[in-house]
Amino acid sequence: MKNTIIPEFNPPKKKTLQVYGSWDKQPHQFDEKVTWAIRAALAARRPLLIRGEPGVGKSQIARAAAAVLKWPLLYRVVNARYECEDLLYRFDAVARLAKAQVLGPNASPGEKAELNPIHFVMPSILWWAFDWESAENQTKFAGKHCGETAECYEKPTGWKQSPEKGCVVLIDEIDKAEAELPNGLLEALGNNGFLVPHKREAVRLNFKDGFQPPLVIITTNQERELPAAFLRRCLVMKMALPTDREELKSFLLQRAAVHFAKNEIAQSIREEAAEQLIIDRQAVTGLGIARPGQAEFLDILRALAHLHPGDTPKQRIALAEIKRYSLSKNYEDPDL
């Protein structure tokens, strides 16, 4: 990879993110901490693990990085049922069983050869990211055998350039899975490649001149501790809301200015919502339950902007009525 040029990452302070997959159009504000973390990950060619409480904008960083780099984004939201292989490839055992039942016990040797397991292996996001050409060939090859079920496997879209010029991979909420998943990724993330059962060649990065390795961004809400060996293979960035009351209020108001026009919500309403959020965070601190954060703050302002756009008196009345549904989630409110 000595002839690979490290891409420049010089984002604007504010960038509008267009509709992508299930995400709506949204503004995004970069800060120096995030910018340097991404630069470091690109230069070190290591995954960037972003830690922090829910709602601080971890996932959106991957989307924003892809937009700045003009790279396509591949993403997967992990859940408790996920295994490592779900991020590398998927073996369609159902399609293979259906094929065997169709062929029956009297199938010829040629027909039985169609049951070769490699015929039912479909690439997942890391296969696409490491070797697009191999993944595309395997998808076409296995798709003939998987039949209609092949449609269940997403082929990445939005590739407006050669995939050799880079992509961003988002593995979201990895802490939802058991420890076997991050442990299983050690080979893929450490060696930039992995073995596929029943395939004679390993899937690995193409090291020819001009190739850009993917930028892998992984998020965790820290609900489960990640294995030390996995952490050693990542650069780690911690995202947290300010602990100082005034700093937190200033931070929230800055985020509100990015998302809402001045004529949508008056400054006094923004400040009142920010104060209420701070009160609720303090009320549940140390109780071991989730605290409301940036996401809830923006949700309540969005509701007010839609209910009574530009009408400050009505927004103030509405805030008093609906704050319990977004800001007061985790403790007994005597006014309820």
Residue pairs with C-beta under 8 A, 6 or more apart in sequence:
1 45
1 205
1 207
1 211
1 213
3 209
3 210
4 209
4 210
4 211
4 212
4 213
5 210
6 42
6 43
7 42
7 69
7 166
7 212
9 35
9 38
9 39
9 42
9 65
9 68
9 69
10 35
10 68
11 30
11 35
11 64
11 65
11 68
12 30
13 29
13 30
14 27
14 28
14 29
14 30
14 258
15 27
15 28
15 30
15 64
15 67
15 68
16 25
16 26
16 27
16 28
17 23
17 25
17 26
17 27
17 28
17 60
17 63
17 64
17 67
18 25
18 67
19 25
20 63
20 73
20 158
21 73
21 75
23 63
26 60
26 259
27 258
27 259
28 57
28 60
28 63
28 64
28 67
28 258
29 254
29 255
29 258
30 64
33 237
34 61
34 237
37 48
37 50
37 235
37 237
38 48
38 61
38 65
38 215
40 48
40 235
41 47
41 48
41 215
41 216
41 217
41 235
42 215
44 235
45 192
45 213
46 189
46 233
46 234
46 235
47 189
47 216
47 217
47 218
47 233
47 234
47 235
48 215
48 216
48 217
48 218
48 234
48 235
48 236
48 237
49 218
49 219
49 220
49 226
49 231
49 234
49 235
49 236
49 237
50 58
50 61
50 217
50 218
50 219
50 220
50 236
50 237
50 239
51 219
51 220
51 222
51 236
51 237
51 238
51 239
52 58
52 219
52 221
52 222
52 238
52 239
52 240
53 221
53 222
53 240
53 241
53 290
53 291
53 293
54 221
54 290
54 293
54 295
55 292
55 293
55 294
55 295
55 296
56 239
56 240
56 241
56 293
56 294
56 295
57 239
57 294
58 219
58 239
59 75
59 170
59 172
59 219
61 217
62 73
62 75
62 168
62 169
62 170
62 217
62 219
63 73
63 168
63 170
65 71
65 168
65 215
65 217
66 72
66 73
66 167
66 168
69 166
69 168
69 215
70 161
71 165
71 166
71 167
71 168
71 215
72 156
72 157
72 158
72 159
72 160
72 163
72 167
72 168
73 158
73 167
73 168
73 169
73 170
74 125
74 128
74 129
74 156
74 167
74 168
74 169
74 170
74 214
75 125
75 169
75 170
75 171
75 172
76 86
76 87
76 124
76 125
76 170
76 171
76 172
77 172
77 173
78 171
78 172
78 173
78 174
78 176
78 177
78 181
79 173
79 176
79 177
80 176
80 177
80 178
82 176
82 177
82 181
83 177
83 180
83 181
83 184
84 180
84 181
84 183
84 184
84 185
85 91
85 124
85 184
86 124
87 124
87 125
87 126
87 171
87 181
87 185
87 188
88 124
88 126
88 127
88 188
88 194
88 196
88 203
89 121
89 122
89 123
89 124
89 127
89 196
90 121
90 122
90 124
90 153
91 117
91 120
91 121
91 122
91 197
92 120
92 121
92 122
92 142
92 146
92 149
92 150
93 120
94 149
95 120
95 145
95 146
95 147
95 149
95 150
96 115
96 117
96 119
96 120
96 145
98 147
99 114
99 115
99 145
100 115
103 111
103 112
103 114
103 115
114 145
116 198
117 197
117 198
118 142
118 196
118 198
118 199
119 141
119 142
119 144
119 145
119 146
120 142
120 145
120 146
121 138
121 142
121 196
121 197
121 198
121 199
122 138
122 139
122 142
122 143
122 146
122 150
122 153
123 134
123 135
123 138
123 139
123 153
124 153
125 156
125 169
125 171
126 169
126 188
126 194
127 134
127 135
127 138
127 196
127 203
128 135
128 156
128 163
128 167
129 167
129 169
129 214
129 216
130 188
130 192
130 193
130 194
130 203
130 204
130 205
130 214
131 203
131 204
131 205
131 206
132 159
132 163
132 164
133 163
133 206
134 203
135 203
136 155
139 150
139 153
139 155
142 150
143 150
146 153
156 167
159 167
164 206
164 208
164 210
164 211
164 212
165 210
165 212
166 212
166 213
166 214
166 215
167 214
167 215
168 214
168 215
168 216
168 217
169 214
169 215
169 216
169 217
170 217
170 218
170 219
171 216
171 217
171 218
171 219
172 218
172 219
173 219
173 220
173 221
174 181
174 182
174 218
174 219
174 220
174 226
175 220
175 221
175 222
175 223
175 224
175 226
176 223
176 224
179 224
179 226
179 227
182 226
182 227
182 230
183 227
183 229
183 230
185 230
186 229
186 230
186 233
187 193
187 194
187 195
188 194
189 216
189 230
189 233
189 234
190 233
191 204
192 204
192 205
192 213
193 202
193 203
193 204
193 205
194 202
194 203
194 204
195 202
195 203
196 202
196 203
205 211
205 213
218 234
220 226
241 248
241 251
241 281
241 293
241 294
242 248
242 250
242 251
245 278
248 274
248 278
248 281
249 271
249 274
249 275
249 278
252 270
252 274
252 277
252 294
252 297
253 267
253 270
253 271
253 274
255 294
255 297
255 298
256 265
256 270
256 274
256 297
256 298
256 301
259 298
259 301
259 302
260 270
260 301
260 302
260 305
263 310
264 305
264 309
264 310
265 301
265 304
265 305
265 315
266 312
266 315
268 312
268 316
269 301
269 304
269 312
269 315
269 316
269 319
270 301
272 316
272 319
273 297
273 300
273 301
273 304
273 319
273 323
273 327
274 297
276 319
276 323
276 327
276 328
277 292
277 293
277 296
277 297
277 300
277 327
280 291
280 292
280 327
280 328
280 329
280 330
280 331
281 291
281 292
281 293
283 330
283 331
284 290
284 291
284 330
284 331
285 291
287 330
287 331
289 330
290 329
290 330
291 330
292 326
292 327
292 329
292 330
296 326
296 327
296 329
297 327
299 326
300 319
300 322
300 323
300 326
300 327
303 318
303 322
303 326
304 315
304 318
304 319
304 322
307 314
307 315
307 318
308 314
308 315
308 318
324 333
324 335
324 336
